[in-house]
Amino acid sequence: MQLSGIDVIFKGVNLQRLMGGLIVTGQIALVSIVFSILFGLILGIVMTSKNKIVYGILKFYLESMRIIPLLVWLFIIYFGIAKGFDLHIDSETTTIIVFVIWGTAEMMDIVRGAIISLPKIQGESAKALGLDTSQVYRYVLLPQAVRRIVPAAVNLITRMIKTTSLAIFIEVAEVLKIGRQIIEFSSRKNPMAPFWVYLFIFFLYFIICYPITLLSKKMEKKWAV
């Protein structure tokens, strides 16, 4: 009886390759998350504007990102725009671009929803005290909205980390791609290779995402006091 074949993880440079793939996954996720939060915060504030044209444009942007699957966006940018216009954009850069566009749209809606959920009288009172619009957002609305933003933002962050696995379809050498390569090479001699490799990848995603979730819960408890 084959235990199992867990040794496939540690055979040769397999572990090193998986960790290298994890680094690629982490880099894509980190860059995408940072820019998504930054741009989403700005556009979320802009989206609370009473200008119907601005709101309409941003709403169309948000809905287009939600309606069209992320994988389709990856194909559009990588195989359509990049290849069609002879732009030299590698697969990792393409993934980051698509993830930033997607993450920004989702973060924008989170920020907008948090701000408009606050009582209107707070903004009106701040303006009555002489604060201009930027000061109202900076000192009154955003500090309160942050408490409502965090849970949804953490959920978005973990989704972005997990969804990086879609990059495999445009040949990014992230952790899932490396895992599949190891399985293809090992599965004939070791039928349990897929089980152990995917279990290990599950563990890698878990140790990245779970601490983020714990931090979010800790922050929520602290603010609830």
Buried (B, 14 or more C-beta within 10 A) or exposed (E): EEEEBBBBBEBEEBBEBBEBBBEBBBBBBBBBBEBBBEBBBBBBBBBBEEEEEBBEEBBEBBEEBEEEEBBEBBBBBBEEEBEEEEEEBEBBBBBBBBBBBBBBBBBBBBBBBBBEEBEEEEBEEBBEEEBEEEEBBEEBBBEBBBBBBBBBBBBBBBEBBBBBBBBBBBEBBBBBBBBBBBBEBBBEEBEBBBBBBBEBBEEBBEEBBEEEBEEBEEBEEEEEE
